[in-house]
């Protein structure tokens, strides 16, 4: 998805070339993943001659939000406290992120 968002329109070969070195994925794996994202409605596929181009139909914000909600529901049984515990103990938040979280909690408490 990241490659499709960055390039706006890309072939499976372009995605493969971007993700292959760090991921060690085969071309067919990338193609299958792109086709599944089309089936789920995250991408659309258009033909340009013999090449299929993939175009994101969902924003990065929407996909991220859905992924987080699914993770919380399936892995954390709809509780977010373990997530915050993990970040606070692992020192994975910088001061800016911590400030943003505090602001969100304050806004939530005011509602």
N, C-alpha and C positions, 0 to 999 in steps of 0.2 A: 504494500500500500504506500509506503513511504516514497518509493521510486515513482509510482504513479502520481502522487501528489506533487512531487518536485518537478517532474517532467510534463505534467498535464496530460500527455498522450505518449504511450510507449509500447513497444513490442515486447513479447515474451523474451526475445533475445536480449533486449536492452536491460530488462529486469534481471535476467540471468547474469549478465556481465557485471551488474552492480552488486548483486548479493552473493555470487558464487565464491569469490576469494575468502571472505570471512566465514561463510556458512558451509562451504564444501557441498552444496546441493547440486544435483544433476539438473540438466535442462528440463527433462520431463517432469521432475518434481516441481520446478517453478511453474511450468505450464499448467500442471494439474492444480496447483494452488491458485493461480490466476483464474482458471475456469471455475473453481469453487467459489471464489469471491464474486464472480459474475453471477453465479446461481443464487448467492445470498443477497445480491443487489448492491454490493459495495462498489462494483466496477461495471462498466458496460464495455462490450466488445464491438468494434467496427472493423470492417474489412477495408484494406487499402491495397488493392491488387491481390497478391498472394499472402500478404502479411496481415495478421490480426493486431489491431491497436487496442490497448486497454486504457480506459479513461475512468477516473474516480467519479463516482456518483454521490458519494457520501463524504462529508468534510472530516478532517482529521479529528476535530473536536467531537463530532458525533460518534465516530468509530471508537475513540478513546473512552468516551462516556459509556457506551454500550459494553465495551470490554471490561471496564472497571465494575459496572453493575453486575455483569455476569460472574465475574470473579468473586465479588462479595457474596452473591447469592449462592454460588455452587461450592466455593472453597471455605468461606468464612461463615456460612449459615446465616447470612444477612446481618452480621454484626461487623462494625468497623473498628471496634476497639483494638483487636489484635493487629490491625494494620498500623495504627498510631503507635502501639507499643513497640512494634518492630522498628519503625523509623526512629523513635525516641531512644531506644537502647542501642541501635546500630549507628547512631550519629550520622545518619545519611541525609539529614536535612541541613541546609545552610541557613544562615540567619534570615535571609529574605523569605525563604520558603516557610520557616517557622513563624515569621511575622504574618504571612498570608494566612496560615492555618489559624493562628490566634484570632485574626480579624474575622474569618469565617465562623469560628465558634462564637465569638461575641455577637455577630449578626444573627446567628441561629438562636442564641439565648434571648435576644430581644424580641423575636417573633412570637 
